[in-house]
Structure formats: C-alpha cells, structure tokens
Amino acid sequence: MTFDDPITIPLPNEVRLLHGGRFVQRYDGNISYLKYLHDHSGEFMLGAFASRHYTPGKLLERIWDGEYAGKWLDAATQAALNSHDQDFVAMVNEFAAKLRSYQQEDGFMGEPLPSDRDLNDWELGWNVWVQWTSMIGLLTHYELQGELSSLQCATRISEWILQTYSPIDSDKAAFISQGRSFTNVAVINQLMRLYKHTRNEKLCDFVESVIQHFEPLRKMMETGQPHIVHPYMLGAALTGMVDLAVTRNDQQSFDILVGIWRSLVKIHQFPTGSLGENENLYEGPLNDNPDGKLQETCATTEWIFLTQRLYEITGEIEFAEVLEKTAYNALVAAQSDDGMKWCYYTPLRYSKHFFHGPTRCCFWSGPRGIVRIPSIIYATRKNEIFVNFFESSTASLETQNGAVTIKQESQFPKVGSTTISLTTPSDWTGILNVRVPTWSEGFTIKLDGNDLRTKLTNSYMKIEINGSSEYVVDVNFRIPLTTELLSDNSYALKRGPEVLSIDLRDNNDTWIGKSDLISIPNELTLSAVDQEDPWPGFKKTPERRRYRIRLDDRRTTEGMDFTFTPYADAGNDGAAFRTVFPLTLE
C-alpha cells in the first residue's frame, strides 16, 4: 500500500445531503445543536480562556474546559459552510475572532499557569491539551474560510510548544514527563497539519523526537501493535505519525502504522464500529459490558478522523468500509434522534444515557463526526470519481478536466438500490468508481439502462464515462443478514453494514436482560415489519425500520419472533435494548 497517489476529499460546501437519506435528519439536527451550543454555552467556552476555571478545591474537570471552544469551531466552521447559512458563517467568524483574542504574546492560548503556588500533576498534564484543541478549530477555520489570522494564531501556538518543550532528547523531557498518558502527545497531529501550510521543518523534527523518545510510540513502531491506552488520544497520535511518515516519504513506517490500524480493527473494534471500554483499550476479548461503559464518543470521532485520513492518503477501500461501519452504527447511535443530545458512552444493551455532567468532552466531539459525513460519501482523483456511500445527496466535484455534478437518489439502507446521475462537460472523459461493499450480494450496475459487465478493481466497479454530458447509473444489490463475532460465543446480527438490536418498545412479551435466554439459531430469516410503537408508554419517535427475525428462546420449543431495529435507533427515548446474543449450542 503506497501513499504516492492520494485522493481528494470534497469540501463541506461541495456536498449536500438530500431528504430521504439515512443521515440528513441527524445532520440537520447537528446544525441546530451547534447553534444551540453557541447561544447557551458560548460564553462558557470562551470564558475558559479569559480565566482559569480550575483552582485546587474546584472540580477537576475544570482543568480541560478550554477544549470545547476549538472543537466547536472545528464542527461549526464545516457545518456553516455546508449549510450556506450566512448568519451561521458570521457567527463562526465572530467566535473565531474572540477565541484568537485570548492568545498571549508568547503564543499560549488563555491564562498562563499560575506561578504563585505549587501546581499539581493534573494542571501540568493537561496544559498542552487545550492548545491542541485550539489548533484543531483554528486550522479548520483557516482552511475553509481562508482567515489568515486563524493560521497565524495556530502557528504561534506551535511556536509556544516548541519554545517551551524543546529539545526532546530523552523520556525525561518535560513534554513527555509532564503529560498524563497521551495528553501532550495528541498535539502532534495538529503540528503535522500545520506543517502542510507553513513547511516549517522544525515541526516535523519535533514530532519525530516525540516518537523517538515517548516509549509507547517508540514501542508501537518496534512491535507493530497498538499501545493499550485511551483510543481517543491514541487515534490523534497515530494520525500525526501517519502524516510524518508521508511527509518524510517513509514507506516502512507508514506500513507499520497501517498494520497498527488493522490490529485495532481486528482485535479492538466492536461490531458497531468504535473502540474502548471505560475509555481504554484492554488486552483480551471484547465484552458486552453490562454497565454500558463502551465506545466513548470522543474515541468514535477520533477513529473516524484517523481512518478518513488513511483513506485520503491511499484511496484504499478497506478504510471506506470501516468508515461506513462506524458512521452507520456507533456514531449516529451516540446521537439522539433530534441531534440535540449525545451519549458519553454508547452501550450495546439496557439503555442509553444521553450524557450530562461536569465532563462534557463528548458533547463537543460528537458533532465533529457528524459534520464529516458529507465528505465521506464521494472522493476524486484526477479524472476519477469515487462513490463510497449510497446516500441521497448532490455534489459538485472538481476533477482534472472540469467540474462534474453528481446526484444520488438512494433507497439504501431500506433496500439495496440507488440511482446516480452525472452531469459533465461535453468533452469530459473519466471513470466512475462505485464501491462494491464486501457485505453485499448480487451487485449489478446499469449505465443509461444497459447492463454493464464491468471489471471489479479493488472492490470498486469501474465505469468508463465518455461521449455525452449526462449519464444515469442504476445500482442494485441484496442486503444479507449476517452475524459478526464480538468474542467467545457472543454475536451481533447485521443487515448489511447496520447492526440490529432488539428494542423493548417493539417487543413487549420478552425479557432481554438474561444473557442466555435468547440465542441465534443456525438458520436465520428476516422480513420487514410495518408497525408503530405498540403501546403508549413511550413518546412518539421518528420513523425507524423494523425487521422480524426468529430466534431460539428457552421458554418455548418453537422459538419466537423478535422485532429488531437498527442499533443506531435503538433505545433512543430511554427504552431498554440489546444487541449481542449467543449462538444456539447443539
């Protein structure tokens, strides 16, 4: 796998989700949520830079209050550009200007650490963290709005980091010894991002020295295995390491990092597409933890960023497949139906707790994942267009020989069908690559009504486009019902990329708490169910798909029909649900 032929990810204003698609309601709800955060928490976000919220005796969580502003700016800049809402754009620009105003002369964002008392390890350990999240938002604002002041502000933050913590010549260096686990190290991904704009080699040298002297990163490069740590911070560090390898044309290191990513997929990723239990990775099998402390939303979004970056660098379909898995399951499962609430953890059973409390990181991380959904659907490379998600949408994509307009009218995931319309310049020639998901069956394509016997290349159907200016591509496939192993004898049921769950709203006559009462038989059949919530104990919820599947139940000899719904929609009003079941043992 090489990195010498990258693909281009569309800008937020180049793709628009259409009504009827899987994600559009969640995306629109996310925009409302971002505006709500600004109106109700804007002063709180910026206030963390005007004065330090933490002093000894106050809530420890106040130490990292400054992280929210940069996260909001990152998500809101993208959402505002996508929405074409000029009032929203003005809101974002004003917020960015206010954030920049809190930069000190030496480049530090916010009030410096106090010098009139002893500092505890937490204060020292999280000091760089807020600089990292500030850089995230400022660089997004520069890249999408072209605001040079935001780039200059991010550059000065990096200068403060390098001035304060250079040189890093041993594991005793302050940058390493003062950080709490990866709290300092996470910043390397934004230092490498900044390098793309400034070409300051000192940034690369600093990142390289961090990798060399921070033992967990060094050991990962030696063993090719992921470090057992908070996957949120690990994902950020790995992204920085990937970008350094590409910048230094270091194919060997890049291959090792891809191997680490694959190990995370194989060993640590849940069937629902995220990672972590109680905020950490663990050795040994994955567990359906009864307390629900799985798949922290911060870890989910950072996993998306790492995986999307690898896809952007390589164009390899394995990364698109994982993005689909995470987006259709863990990401939207963590978000409420209306987009106005988020889970801290995203459990596999019992009930969701849309989080409230002093630690609010996931409130601001989740929206960063949702705003990236439009950029995952399509990609380009020279005169090639890639269709990765079957999502109703329109896009204006720049290619080597001119702009191409693409429109998708998709019935997926209800059924395996989508119609792709292309409008190109009259003399445009190129290739349309349609992803053939590994889970799909009976995949067929028609171009302008004619069956195509196209070559399957790297799991893309390649369609040569020339001779006209308008084309219609019809895609059809079957969506099978399968199982995916969690661990031991625990499995999730999947319909295509979507994990399915039993939701108590649809299953009044069952008890889903006892682990071995219900089991998966050898033969499975699925049929769609057209019903509303069967009893008035729950509020009216958005329309969701339901499927009837017969499982074995120890209370009866003939088994029972259960109604399943997509995991992303299960339990969204507080109802109990369950996702993982054992196989029936003969």
SVG drawing of the C-alpha trace seen along z (x, -y; Angstrom):
<svg xmlns="http://www.w3.org/2000/svg" viewBox="-51 -40 70 71">
<polyline fill="none" stroke="black" stroke-width="0.4" points="0.0,0.0 1.6,-3.3 0.9,-6.9 2.0,-8.4 -1.5,-8.7 -3.8,-10.3 -7.4,-11.0 -9.2,-14.3 -12.0,-14.7 -14.8,-17.1 -15.1,-20.4 -18.2,-20.8 -19.9,-23.2 -19.5,-20.8 -21.8,-18.0 -25.4,-18.4 -27.4,-15.7 -30.9,-15.2 -34.1,-14.4 -34.9,-10.7 -31.3,-9.7 -30.2,-7.9 -28.2,-10.8 -29.9,-14.0 -32.1,-14.4 -29.2,-13.7 -27.1,-16.2 -29.7,-18.9 -30.2,-18.2 -26.5,-18.6 -26.6,-22.1 -29.3,-23.1 -27.3,-21.6 -24.2,-23.6 -26.1,-26.8 -27.7,-25.9 -24.2,-25.3 -23.1,-28.8 -26.1,-30.6 -26.2,-28.8 -22.5,-27.9 -20.6,-30.4 -19.5,-32.5 -18.6,-29.4 -16.4,-28.1 -14.5,-31.4 -14.5,-32.0 -12.1,-29.2 -9.5,-31.4 -10.4,-34.6 -9.6,-33.0 -8.6,-29.5 -11.7,-27.7 -9.7,-25.3 -8.0,-26.0 -7.3,-23.5 -10.6,-22.6 -12.7,-23.1 -14.0,-20.3 -11.1,-18.6 -13.0,-18.7 -12.5,-22.5 -8.9,-21.8 -9.8,-20.9 -12.8,-23.4 -10.7,-25.1 -11.0,-22.1 -14.6,-22.9 -14.0,-26.1 -11.7,-24.6 -13.9,-21.6 -17.0,-23.8 -15.1,-25.9 -14.0,-22.9 -17.5,-21.4 -19.3,-24.7 -17.0,-26.0 -17.7,-22.9 -21.5,-22.9 -21.9,-26.6 -20.1,-26.2 -22.2,-23.1 -25.5,-24.9 -24.8,-28.0 -26.3,-29.9 -24.5,-33.3 -25.7,-34.2 -24.2,-30.9 -21.0,-31.7 -20.9,-35.2 -21.4,-33.5 -18.5,-31.2 -16.2,-34.1 -17.1,-36.2 -16.4,-33.3 -13.0,-32.6 -12.0,-36.3 -13.0,-36.2 -11.0,-33.0 -7.9,-34.5 -8.1,-37.5 -7.2,-35.3 -3.7,-34.5 -0.8,-35.7 2.3,-37.4 4.3,-34.2 1.6,-32.3 -0.1,-30.5 -3.9,-30.4 -5.6,-31.6 -4.3,-32.5 -0.9,-31.0 -0.4,-28.5 -0.2,-30.3 3.3,-31.0 2.4,-31.9 1.7,-28.3 2.7,-24.7 1.0,-23.1 -0.5,-19.6 0.2,-16.9 -3.2,-17.4 -2.7,-21.1 0.7,-20.4 -0.5,-17.3 -3.4,-19.0 -1.8,-22.3 -0.9,-21.3 -4.3,-19.7 -6.2,-22.9 -3.6,-24.3 -4.2,-21.1 -7.9,-21.6 -7.5,-25.3 -5.3,-24.4 -7.9,-22.0 -10.5,-24.7 -8.2,-27.5 -6.7,-25.4 -10.2,-24.3 -11.3,-27.9 -8.3,-28.9 -8.6,-26.0 -12.3,-26.6 -12.8,-30.3 -9.3,-31.5 -8.9,-33.6 -5.1,-34.2 -5.4,-35.4 -6.5,-31.9 -3.5,-30.3 -1.2,-32.9 -2.8,-32.1 -2.3,-28.4 1.3,-29.0 2.0,-31.0 0.6,-28.2 3.1,-25.8 5.9,-28.3 5.0,-28.3 5.0,-24.5 8.4,-24.2 9.9,-27.0 8.6,-25.6 9.4,-22.0 12.4,-21.7 14.6,-19.8 13.0,-16.4 16.2,-14.3 15.0,-11.7 12.0,-10.3 12.7,-12.7 11.9,-15.7 9.2,-17.9 6.9,-17.4 6.9,-13.7 7.2,-13.6 4.6,-16.2 1.9,-14.8 -0.7,-12.5 -0.5,-9.5 -1.1,-10.9 -2.5,-14.3 0.6,-16.2 1.4,-13.7 -2.0,-14.2 -0.9,-17.6 1.4,-16.0 -1.4,-15.5 -2.1,-19.3 1.6,-20.1 1.8,-17.9 -1.4,-19.5 0.1,-22.9 3.3,-21.8 1.3,-21.5 0.6,-25.2 3.9,-26.5 6.5,-24.0 8.4,-24.6 10.7,-21.6 11.1,-22.3 7.5,-20.9 8.5,-17.6 11.7,-17.4 9.7,-18.0 7.2,-15.3 10.0,-12.9 11.7,-13.4 8.4,-12.8 8.0,-9.4 11.6,-8.5 11.6,-9.3 8.0,-8.7 8.2,-5.0 4.6,-4.0 5.0,-5.4 8.5,-4.0 7.4,-0.5 4.4,-0.6 6.8,-1.3 9.1,1.6 6.3,4.2 3.7,3.1 1.0,3.4 -1.2,0.7 -0.5,-0.7 -3.2,0.2 -4.4,-3.3 -7.3,-5.6 -8.3,-5.2 -9.3,-8.8 -5.7,-10.0 -4.2,-7.1 -6.1,-7.9 -4.8,-11.5 -1.2,-10.4 -1.4,-7.8 -2.8,-10.4 0.3,-12.6 2.6,-9.7 0.9,-8.8 1.4,-12.3 5.0,-12.4 5.7,-9.1 4.1,-10.6 5.9,-13.9 9.3,-12.1 8.4,-9.6 8.9,-6.8 7.1,-3.8 8.4,-1.4 6.9,-3.5 3.7,-4.0 3.3,-0.3 3.8,0.3 1.2,-2.3 -1.3,-0.7 -0.6,2.6 -1.4,1.0 -4.7,-0.3 -5.6,3.1 -4.8,4.6 -7.2,2.1 -9.9,3.2 -9.3,6.9 -8.8,7.0 -10.3,3.9 -13.2,2.7 -16.7,3.6 -19.1,4.8 -20.7,1.4 -17.5,-0.3 -16.0,-2.0 -13.4,-1.2 -12.8,-1.2 -14.3,-0.1 -14.2,-2.6 -12.3,-4.9 -9.4,-2.5 -8.4,0.4 -7.8,3.7 -6.0,6.9 -8.2,9.9 -11.7,10.4 -14.2,7.6 -17.0,7.6 -20.7,6.6 -20.2,4.6 -23.4,4.6 -22.7,1.1 -22.6,-0.2 -19.3,-2.0 -18.3,-1.2 -17.4,-3.2 -16.8,-6.7 -18.0,-9.2 -14.6,-11.1 -12.9,-7.8 -15.5,-7.2 -14.9,-10.5 -11.1,-10.4 -11.3,-6.9 -13.2,-8.4 -10.6,-11.1 -7.7,-8.6 -9.5,-6.3 -10.6,-9.1 -7.0,-10.4 -5.7,-6.9 -8.4,-6.7 -7.4,-10.2 -3.8,-9.2 -4.3,-5.8 -7.7,-5.6 -7.9,-2.0 -11.4,-0.7 -10.7,1.1 -10.8,-2.4 -14.0,-3.3 -15.6,-0.1 -14.6,-0.9 -15.9,-4.5 -19.2,-3.0 -19.4,-0.7 -18.6,-3.4 -20.9,-6.0 -24.0,-3.8 -23.6,-2.4 -21.6,-3.9 -21.5,-7.5 -25.3,-8.0 -26.1,-5.7 -24.5,-8.1 -26.7,-11.0 -30.3,-11.5 -33.0,-11.3 -33.3,-15.1 -29.5,-15.7 -29.7,-17.7 -28.2,-15.2 -25.2,-13.0 -24.1,-9.9 -20.7,-9.8 -20.6,-6.0 -22.6,-4.1 -23.6,-0.8 -24.7,2.4 -27.5,3.2 -30.0,1.9 -30.4,-1.8 -28.6,-4.9 -27.7,-7.8 -27.6,-11.0 -24.8,-12.5 -24.9,-15.3 -22.2,-16.2 -19.0,-18.2 -17.0,-16.2 -18.6,-17.3 -16.0,-16.4 -18.3,-14.1 -20.9,-16.9 -18.4,-18.7 -16.7,-15.7 -19.8,-14.0 -20.8,-17.0 -17.3,-16.8 -18.0,-13.3 -21.5,-14.2 -20.2,-17.2 -17.8,-14.9 -20.4,-12.6 -20.8,-14.5 -17.1,-14.3 -17.1,-10.5 -19.7,-9.9 -17.6,-10.9 -13.9,-11.4 -11.9,-12.3 -8.5,-11.5 -7.6,-13.3 -10.5,-12.3 -11.8,-9.5 -14.9,-9.9 -15.4,-7.5 -18.9,-6.7 -18.3,-5.2 -21.7,-5.6 -25.1,-5.0 -26.7,-8.2 -29.2,-10.6 -27.1,-13.6 -25.8,-16.0 -22.2,-17.1 -20.2,-19.4 -16.8,-17.7 -13.7,-19.3 -11.8,-16.9 -8.7,-17.3 -10.9,-18.1 -13.6,-20.2 -16.4,-20.2 -18.8,-17.2 -22.2,-17.3 -23.4,-14.1 -26.7,-13.3 -27.7,-10.2 -31.3,-9.2 -30.9,-6.3 -33.3,-3.8 -30.5,-2.4 -30.4,-1.2 -34.1,-0.3 -33.4,1.6 -30.2,2.1 -30.9,-0.4 -29.5,-3.8 -29.6,-5.9 -26.6,-8.0 -26.9,-10.9 -23.8,-12.6 -23.6,-15.8 -20.2,-16.5 -18.6,-18.9 -19.4,-17.8 -15.8,-16.6 -15.2,-15.1 -13.8,-11.6 -13.1,-9.8 -14.0,-6.9 -16.8,-6.5 -15.8,-4.1 -18.8,-2.6 -17.9,-0.8 -19.0,2.8 -19.4,3.4 -17.9,6.7 -21.2,7.4 -23.3,7.0 -24.7,9.8 -25.9,9.8 -24.3,6.4 -25.4,5.1 -24.9,1.9 -26.7,0.3 -25.4,-2.7 -28.2,-4.5 -30.3,-1.4 -27.7,1.0 -26.2,3.8 -22.5,3.5 -20.1,6.3 -17.5,4.2 -14.3,5.2 -14.1,5.3 -10.9,3.5 -10.0,3.2 -13.7,3.7 -14.8,0.8 -16.8,1.2 -15.0,-1.0 -17.3,-2.6 -15.8,-4.5 -17.6,-7.8 -17.3,-9.5 -19.3,-10.6 -22.1,-12.5 -22.7,-15.1 -25.4,-13.3 -25.4,-9.8 -27.6,-7.7 -26.2,-4.8 -28.6,-2.3 -27.1,-0.2 -28.8,2.7 -27.7,5.3 -29.1,7.5 -28.5,6.7 -27.9,10.0 -28.5,10.8 -25.2,11.9 -23.6,12.3 -20.4,10.7 -18.4,12.1 -17.9,9.9 -16.0,12.5 -16.4,16.1 -19.9,17.1 -21.3,13.6 -22.5,12.3 -24.3,9.2 -26.8,9.5 -26.1,7.3 -28.1,6.3 -25.5,5.0 -23.4,2.5 -26.1,1.9 -26.0,3.8 -29.6,4.6 -30.9,4.6 -34.0,5.7 -35.8,2.7 -38.2,3.1 -40.6,0.7 -41.2,3.3 -41.0,6.5 -43.5,6.3 -43.5,10.1 -39.9,10.7 -37.2,10.3 -33.9,9.2 -31.8,8.9 -30.8,12.5 -27.8,13.3 -28.5,16.9 -32.3,16.9 -32.4,15.9 -29.9,17.3 -29.2,17.2 -30.2,20.3 -28.3,21.9 -30.7,20.6 -31.9,17.0 -34.7,15.3 -35.6,11.7 -38.8,9.9 -39.7,6.2 -42.3,5.1 -44.6,2.2 -45.7,1.1 -45.7,-1.8 -44.7,-1.8 -47.1,0.9 -48.0,-0.8 -48.3,-4.4 -45.6,-4.1 -43.1,-5.8 -43.2,-9.2 -43.7,-9.4 -40.3,-8.8 -39.1,-9.4 -39.9,-6.7 -37.5,-3.8 -37.2,-0.5 -38.2,2.8 -37.4,6.4 -38.8,9.6 -36.2,12.3 -37.0,15.7 -34.6,16.6 -34.4,19.5 -35.9,18.9 -35.6,21.3 -39.1,20.5 -40.6,22.2 -39.7,25.1 -40.6,23.5 -38.6,20.2 -40.0,16.7 -40.3,13.9 -38.5,10.7 -38.6,7.3 -35.2,5.8 -34.4,2.2 -31.1,0.5 -28.7,0.2 -28.3,-3.5 -32.0,-4.0 -32.5,-1.5 -33.2,-2.9 -33.2,-6.5 -36.0,-7.5 -34.7,-5.5 -36.2,-2.1 -34.1,0.9 -32.4,2.7 -30.0,5.5 -27.5,6.1 -25.4,9.1 -26.6,12.7 -25.0,16.2 -25.4,18.8 -27.6,21.8 -25.4,24.7 -26.4,28.1"/>
</svg>
